[in-house]
Amino acid sequence: MKAVLLAAGTGERLGGISRALPKPMICLDGKPILEHNLELCRAHGVRELFINVHHLSEAITNHFGDGSKWGVSITYAYEPVLLGTAGGVKNLADHLGASPFFVVYGDNWTHCDLSALLRMHGQRSADLSLAVFATDAPGAGGLVAMETDGRITGFVERRTRATAGPGLINAGVYVLESSMVSLIDNGFSDFGHDVIPKLIQAGRRVFGFVMDHEVRAVDTPALYEKWADRR
């Protein structure tokens, strides 16, 4: 298995916090969020990682190097112009091979059972599988409509007041079939806004894997105050 760790975002909603530090390098429990995600992948047998970078990229590349310290190999893809979550994956298409692979948002920390997610993906013969979690928090991320068998039939990336109640939320951890990469548009493309709704509308097999915990994110100053280490 291979994994793409997405780490190119600018963290604009964090204001001054992200001007000196890429959001994936903010520390939770003594380590950068991106390091937690790297270790999660390694714990589930992933040894070949790809990380897209853009904002303050040297903070990431200098910290992780070639990945050998963690027992993995890392290939970096610098984006002079941001390509979005899906565009960043498309940009790495030549490296990803013909097997399914993980996509992990590098600025969210989750304990997702990647092995169980991959098993479900195979059992459902899915084209795309999403880890999701239940929350009551409004505006917590992409809202998922899911059938009892796990098939996802609807997805709303930006929740409105009408969809701000309890629901299943995208955790930013996927298993994607390599054949789906060709369906991602060239240039800027986002999984939540573009790819997931497109696959659902096209009748592709998109399934959800419900985690038993929420994602720890630092998207806003309030969440940063809640979660981040500030030693």
Backbone torsions as a table, in degrees:
resi	resn	phi	psi	omega
1	MET	NA	144.0	173.3
2	LYS	-116.0	162.8	178.4
3	ALA	-143.0	141.2	170.9
4	VAL	-104.1	121.3	174.9
5	LEU	-102.1	118.9	-175.4
6	LEU	-87.9	118.8	-172.8
7	ALA	-141.5	25.3	-172.5
8	ALA	-98.1	-6.9	-173.8
9	GLY	-65.1	159.4	-177.5
10	THR	-94.5	-12.4	178.8
11	GLY	62.1	41.2	-174.0
12	GLU	-58.3	-34.9	-176.7
13	ARG	-68.5	-14.7	178.9
14	LEU	-84.4	-6.6	178.3
15	GLY	61.1	-131.1	-175.2
16	GLY	-64.5	-22.7	-178.9
17	ILE	-59.7	-40.8	-175.5
18	SER	-91.9	2.6	177.5
19	ARG	-73.7	-27.3	-178.5
20	ALA	-107.8	-8.2	-173.8
21	LEU	-149.4	127.8	174.9
22	PRO	-62.4	140.6	-176.5
23	LYS	-54.5	-39.8	178.8
24	PRO	-64.1	-13.4	-179.3
25	MET	-97.9	3.3	172.6
26	ILE	-66.0	137.5	-174.0
27	CYS	-88.2	134.5	168.4
28	LEU	-125.5	130.4	-179.2
29	ASP	50.2	42.6	171.2
30	GLY	85.3	0.3	-179.7
31	LYS	-138.0	151.6	172.1
32	PRO	-58.7	145.7	179.0
33	ILE	-54.6	-41.7	-178.6
34	LEU	-62.7	-34.4	177.4
35	GLU	-67.2	-39.6	174.7
36	HIS	-58.2	-41.6	-178.8
37	ASN	-69.7	-37.5	175.2
38	LEU	-60.8	-46.0	-179.2
39	GLU	-66.8	-33.1	175.5
40	LEU	-61.8	-46.9	178.9
41	CYS	-60.8	-46.4	-179.7
42	ARG	-60.5	-40.0	-179.0
43	ALA	-62.7	-22.8	179.7
44	HIS	-107.0	24.6	169.7
45	GLY	87.5	5.3	178.8
46	VAL	-83.8	125.8	-178.8
47	ARG	-118.7	-12.1	-177.9
48	GLU	-117.4	112.0	-174.8
49	LEU	-117.8	147.3	176.1
50	PHE	-126.7	129.7	-177.3
51	ILE	-125.3	121.8	173.5
52	ASN	-88.0	142.3	-175.9
53	VAL	-136.5	156.4	177.9
54	HIS	-155.3	-73.2	-175.4
55	HIS	-73.6	121.9	179.7
56	LEU	48.8	49.1	-171.8
57	SER	-61.3	-29.8	-177.4
58	GLU	-63.7	-28.5	177.9
59	ALA	-62.3	-31.8	179.3
60	ILE	-83.0	-50.4	-175.9
61	THR	-66.7	-35.2	178.6
62	ASN	-69.6	-34.0	-178.5
63	HIS	-72.8	-43.6	-172.2
64	PHE	-97.7	-22.3	-179.2
65	GLY	54.1	-136.0	-179.3
66	ASP	-86.4	0.8	178.0
67	GLY	88.7	-6.2	-173.9
68	SER	-62.8	-30.0	177.9
69	LYS	-58.9	-28.2	-178.7
70	TRP	-103.8	5.3	178.9
71	GLY	76.2	26.2	177.9
72	VAL	-132.5	168.6	170.3
73	SER	-109.7	140.2	-178.8
74	ILE	-123.3	130.6	170.3
75	THR	-113.6	129.0	-178.9
76	TYR	-100.5	147.3	173.8
77	ALA	-127.6	104.4	179.1
78	TYR	-79.9	132.0	179.4
79	GLU	-109.1	105.7	176.7
80	PRO	-59.3	-36.4	174.5
81	VAL	-122.7	132.5	-177.0
82	LEU	-58.7	137.3	-178.3
83	LEU	-106.3	-5.2	-177.2
84	GLY	84.0	170.2	-175.9
85	THR	-62.2	-44.0	-179.5
86	ALA	-80.9	-37.3	177.8
87	GLY	-62.2	-34.0	176.2
88	GLY	-64.1	-35.2	175.7
89	VAL	-70.6	-45.4	178.7
90	LYS	-56.1	-38.7	-179.0
91	ASN	-63.1	-21.7	-179.4
92	LEU	-101.1	10.5	-171.8
93	ALA	-53.4	-38.4	-176.3
94	ASP	-66.6	-16.5	-176.8
95	HIS	-99.5	-9.9	-165.4
96	LEU	-93.5	-11.1	174.3
97	GLY	74.2	-162.2	-173.4
98	ALA	-106.4	-0.1	-177.6
99	SER	-98.4	161.7	173.5
100	PRO	-63.2	155.0	-178.6
101	PHE	-143.8	161.1	177.4
102	PHE	-86.9	148.1	167.5
103	VAL	-124.8	126.5	-177.5
104	VAL	-129.5	125.5	175.0
105	TYR	-69.8	116.0	-170.6
106	GLY	-72.0	-9.1	-178.2
107	ASP	-105.2	11.2	172.8
108	ASN	-119.9	141.1	178.5
109	TRP	-108.3	124.5	178.8
110	THR	-140.2	153.8	175.0
111	HIS	-100.4	29.9	-175.6
112	CYS	-52.1	135.6	175.7
113	ASP	-79.0	91.3	-175.8
114	LEU	-62.2	-34.6	-179.5
115	SER	-65.3	-41.8	178.5
116	ALA	-68.3	-38.3	176.2
117	LEU	-60.4	-44.2	179.4
118	LEU	-65.3	-39.9	177.6
119	ARG	-61.2	-46.5	179.0
120	MET	-60.7	-41.4	179.0
121	HIS	-56.0	-46.3	179.6
122	GLY	-68.4	-41.7	-179.6
123	GLN	-63.1	-33.0	-179.3
124	ARG	-90.5	-2.0	-174.0
125	SER	49.1	47.8	-173.5
126	ALA	-80.1	153.2	170.1
127	ASP	-87.7	-35.6	178.3
128	LEU	-146.2	132.6	176.0
129	SER	-122.3	135.3	-178.6
130	LEU	-115.5	134.5	165.2
131	ALA	-77.2	134.8	-179.8
132	VAL	-134.0	161.5	177.4
133	PHE	-144.2	155.6	-178.8
134	ALA	-88.8	139.1	177.3
135	THR	-152.0	154.9	172.6
136	ASP	-98.6	-6.0	-171.5
137	ALA	-75.0	126.3	175.8
138	PRO	-69.2	146.3	176.4
139	GLY	67.0	23.8	-174.2
140	ALA	-84.0	-0.7	179.4
141	GLY	139.9	-170.4	-177.7
142	GLY	-63.9	126.6	-177.4
143	LEU	-89.6	130.3	-174.6
144	VAL	-109.2	133.8	169.0
145	ALA	-102.9	121.5	-170.3
146	MET	-132.3	136.8	176.5
147	GLU	-78.2	169.4	-177.6
148	THR	-64.4	-24.6	177.9
149	ASP	-85.9	2.7	178.3
150	GLY	95.3	-6.3	-179.0
151	ARG	-71.4	133.1	-179.6
152	ILE	-90.2	124.8	-176.4
153	THR	-112.9	-6.9	179.0
154	GLY	-158.1	151.8	-178.9
155	PHE	-151.9	128.2	177.5
156	VAL	-123.1	115.3	-175.1
157	GLU	-74.2	-50.7	179.6
158	ARG	-101.5	106.7	-176.3
159	ARG	-71.7	135.3	176.5
160	THR	-98.2	176.7	178.5
161	ARG	-57.7	-33.0	-178.6
162	ALA	-71.1	-19.2	-178.6
163	THR	-119.7	27.5	-172.5
164	ALA	-94.7	5.6	-179.4
165	GLY	-85.8	-162.4	179.6
166	PRO	-58.9	148.3	178.4
167	GLY	179.9	178.4	175.5
168	LEU	-93.8	130.3	-171.3
169	ILE	-119.4	141.0	175.9
170	ASN	-61.0	126.9	-179.3
171	ALA	-91.4	-4.9	-179.3
172	GLY	73.7	31.1	175.1
173	VAL	-132.9	120.8	-174.3
174	TYR	-128.7	157.8	158.1
175	VAL	-116.2	126.9	-175.7
176	LEU	-123.8	131.3	172.2
177	GLU	-69.1	138.4	-177.3
178	SER	-61.1	-28.4	-179.8
179	SER	-66.4	-18.3	-179.9
180	MET	-79.5	-18.7	-176.9
181	VAL	-61.9	-34.9	-179.9
182	SER	-65.2	-18.9	179.2
183	LEU	-84.9	-8.2	176.3
184	ILE	-78.9	130.1	-179.8
185	ASP	-64.1	150.1	173.5
186	ASN	-68.9	155.1	-178.2
187	GLY	80.9	-150.9	-176.5
188	PHE	-72.3	130.2	177.6
189	SER	-153.8	139.9	-175.7
190	ASP	-119.7	136.3	179.4
191	PHE	-60.0	-48.0	-174.1
192	GLY	-69.7	-43.0	-177.9
193	HIS	-81.1	-34.7	-168.6
194	ASP	-113.8	-59.8	-166.1
195	VAL	-73.9	-50.5	-176.6
196	ILE	-61.4	-50.7	177.1
197	PRO	-59.0	-37.6	-179.5
198	LYS	-63.4	-44.1	-179.9
199	LEU	-66.4	-40.3	178.2
200	ILE	-62.5	-47.3	-178.9
201	GLN	-62.1	-33.6	-179.7
202	ALA	-80.3	-1.6	179.1
203	GLY	80.4	16.2	177.2
204	ARG	-70.2	160.4	-175.7
205	ARG	-86.5	97.6	-179.6
206	VAL	-112.5	123.3	-174.6
207	PHE	-126.7	155.8	178.7
208	GLY	-112.6	144.8	177.5
209	PHE	-119.1	112.6	-172.8
210	VAL	-84.1	118.9	175.3
211	MET	-85.0	160.7	-179.4
212	ASP	-99.4	18.7	-179.9
213	HIS	-150.3	159.3	177.4
214	GLU	-84.6	165.7	174.4
215	VAL	-85.7	140.3	172.3
216	ARG	-94.7	113.5	-177.0
217	ALA	-123.4	156.5	178.9
218	VAL	-126.1	45.4	-173.2
219	ASP	-68.8	-27.7	-175.5
220	THR	-127.9	163.5	176.5
221	PRO	-56.9	-35.0	179.1
222	ALA	-65.2	-42.7	178.0
223	LEU	-69.9	-34.4	175.0
224	TYR	-60.0	-44.9	178.3
225	GLU	-62.9	-32.2	-177.8
226	LYS	-73.4	-42.1	-166.7
227	TRP	-111.0	-33.8	-163.0
228	ALA	-78.1	148.6	170.5
229	ASP	-75.7	136.9	179.9
230	ARG	-131.0	34.1	179.3
231	ARG	-76.1	NA	NA
